[in-house]
Amino acid sequence: DAKTTQPTSMDCAEGRAANLPCNHSTISGNEYVYWYRQIHSQGPQYIIHGLKNNETNEMASLIITEDRKSSTLILPHATLRDTAVYYCIVRFNFGNEKLTFGTGTRLTIIP
Amino acid sequence: NAGVTQTPKFQVLKTGQSMTLQCAQDMNHEYMSWYRQDPGMGLRLIHYSVGAGITDQGEVPNGYNVSRSTTEDFPLRLLSAAPSQTSVYFCASSLAMTSADTQYFGPGTRLTVL
């Protein structure tokens, strides 16, 4: 059963903010939201994660709605190197819980 | 730190051949795992290990064996390769298996079984 729903693909102009949505309507209180990305032919790369508060790091910002049923990953100034598949993953914070990757969103940055 | 390394980068096998995909990490991570990625699909977990001497099955374990004799190494063995095992294989590691820990992925091994 898919825990997250993401658009299949998105385009964004270079230099603009890229906003990638993710729905996780069945998320439970102990589940975190993780974002990874995979640039063509490379291994996935961690971007950011959060529980209920908004988070920001040097790569991106994560905005989680108050009911935690959806979130948005924001790349503030997209560059061509941000072209990749972006995966939104929810995961428990106890036990032997593993990362479960879906098919993600293919983000294309347009010059 | 070299991070997570995988060898070989590319491999072609004939049906029925066996081989071992190597994975090593130098970050003293307890948790290691193997994923496979088929064209147009997300990553699927094959096997994982929460520490030396401990392994467990993931989502798609059939046809693969693993062992974890040291913290650093987590080899994946294909005992009798089949065309259905043609895929890109990624190894990953993290300090522990809690949600607060991020996983670091290797560059992948591209395997073709003829």
Interface residues (C-beta under 8 A of the other chain):
Chain A: E31 Y32 Y34 S41 Q42 G43 P44 Q45 Y46 H49 Y87 R91 F92 N93 F94 G95 N96 E97 K98 L99 T100 F101 G102 T103 G104
Chain B: V4 S33 Y35 G40 M41 G42 L43 R44 L45 Y48 V50 D56 G58 E59 F90 A92 M97 T98 S99 A100 T102 Q103 Y104 F105 G106 P107 G108
